[in-house]
């Protein structure tokens, strides 16, 4: 017999409209300044501006993929053929973002190394003006995405990219000021390298989180042994087996388990208390629990995974 909650599903669907609205605004703003930075990089020859424009492009692409994923998940919420909706598209978008950021960082590093031998002259004034505009655009986008990043891995991916780009824009401003005041042309490729290296740690962390979800590993913040012990402590439960805990998408942990009951246990009461324990102690709002009488032999063979 199974039982479960769908509060997590409803919460994600309800919050989807707000996420989409903020993502659209952020995408539009960043697209405008991405074009401005790319044109300015071509005119001035600044590798730092080019790296910032490339990073901003990945921001826009990340937001576009996240928008598509959230929209698809929202529309699939009532599709009976997709019992879990399309929430995993958000995770796939985050993984694609991580891969793309790695490529961009590698490209910038290669270009920067080549420029160290003969750094070109870069007009510091134009570089500074464009970098300040990019910083302001990233600050607005950062504010728009901050709340959604706490509950949606796709939005978090876009948020992390905007955060990195914000720091990158600040670095370009520093490079422009150094070139303007001292004429030291090496500031441009050095900042480009720093921006690229700054991207990589967050990219790897995002990719790792996405892969953990896709391979259905237990959430890092949950101790599966503690979940088992808590279910076993529910009055009327004498054994817990075939326990599985995984993440469907960010903010939506899922569990399934078999509970063996004492002969005197009241089935409805046990299920209610078990679901309540999972919700209150582990924030698991979607659980499928199969109950078995104490005297019955196990008619299910534990699978290898």
Helices and strands as residue ranges (DSSP letters): H 7-44, H 47-75, G 76-78, H 88-115, H 124-145, G 148-150, H 153-182, H 186-214, H 224-232, E 237-249, E 252-261, H 267-282, E 286-293
